[in-house]
Amino acid sequence: MSTTTIVIADDHQVVRHGLQALLEAEPDFHIIGEASDGLEAAEAVERLCPDVLVLDMVMPGLNGIEVTRRVGKNSPHTRVVILSMYDNEAYVLESLRAGAEGYVLKRSTSEELVEAIREVAAGRRYLSPPFSGPIIEEYIKKAQSAVPDLYEMLTPREREVLHLAAEGRTSTEIADRLCISPRTVENHRSNVMHKLGFHTQTDVIRYALRKGLLPLEG
């Protein structure tokens, strides 16, 4: 029996440990790493090259969709299963466009998550009901034909700054997190505001909520 190597990314330690216990109970699964935010997740995948990344949709640093884009570019061997509380079509389509192979709702059963990982590890796609079944190809076609939005004009570094700024981080805090200078952060902030047509921090937060870069709850 071949072994599927897995990295788990979720910002809640209890959830990570629960997922690890669940997945390690499967004889063909092996957890080789974990991450507590999006930046850590992207770095862990590049370093460890797992077969599958199980990734929370909303995390600090970078959200699941942006991490998925980076994984597709930097570690194309790794297949991504997104765990999400959002059961609307927009999030599914955005995830597929980013390159995710699996989309599992958090209310799903443990058996569904295990099935999703096995499916994507075998080169197939898995979407939780009601997005699964015969309509999966329709979702894939919609995702591929969707018109790019202004977010895709941003560079990877500008996206990092946008995510962290939306969380309310100061330029100094962002600089420390990304290991760049505060002046460089300010330049990236300015570029983001210009490209997206923003004028205030409120514009940034509203956009981040709409794009799913920040959780809608609380």
Rosetta blueprint (number, residue, H / E / L):
1 M L
2 S L
3 T L
4 T E
5 T E
6 I E
7 V E
8 I E
9 A E
10 D L
11 D L
12 H L
13 Q H
14 V H
15 V H
16 R H
17 H H
18 G H
19 L H
20 Q H
21 A H
22 L H
23 L H
24 E H
25 A L
26 E L
27 P L
28 D L
29 F E
30 H E
31 I E
32 I E
33 G E
34 E E
35 A E
36 S L
37 D L
38 G H
39 L H
40 E H
41 A H
42 A H
43 E H
44 A H
45 V H
46 E H
47 R H
48 L H
49 C L
50 P L
51 D L
52 V E
53 L E
54 V E
55 L E
56 D E
57 M L
58 V L
59 M L
60 P L
61 G L
62 L L
63 N L
64 G H
65 I H
66 E H
67 V H
68 T H
69 R H
70 R H
71 V H
72 G H
73 K H
74 N H
75 S L
76 P L
77 H L
78 T L
79 R E
80 V E
81 V E
82 I E
83 L E
84 S E
85 M L
86 Y L
87 D L
88 N L
89 E H
90 A H
91 Y H
92 V H
93 L H
94 E H
95 S H
96 L H
97 R H
98 A H
99 G L
100 A L
101 E L
102 G E
103 Y E
104 V E
105 L E
106 K L
107 R L
108 S L
109 T L
110 S H
111 E H
112 E H
113 L H
114 V H
115 E H
116 A H
117 I H
118 R H
119 E H
120 V H
121 A H
122 A L
123 G L
124 R L
125 R L
126 Y E
127 L E
128 S L
129 P L
130 P L
131 F L
132 S L
133 G H
134 P H
135 I H
136 I H
137 E H
138 E H
139 Y H
140 I H
141 K H
142 K H
143 A H
144 Q H
145 S H
146 A L
147 V L
148 P L
149 D L
150 L H
151 Y H
152 E H
153 M H
154 L L
155 T L
156 P H
157 R H
158 E H
159 R H
160 E H
161 V H
162 L H
163 H H
164 L H
165 A H
166 A H
167 E L
168 G L
169 R L
170 T L
171 S H
172 T H
173 E H
174 I H
175 A H
176 D H
177 R H
178 L H
179 C L
180 I L
181 S L
182 P H
183 R H
184 T H
185 V H
186 E H
187 N H
188 H H
189 R H
190 S H
191 N H
192 V H
193 M H
194 H H
195 K H
196 L H
197 G L
198 F L
199 H L
200 T L
201 Q H
202 T H
203 D H
204 V H
205 I H
206 R H
207 Y H
208 A H
209 L H
210 R H
211 K H
212 G L
213 L L
214 L L
215 P L
216 L L
217 E L
218 G L
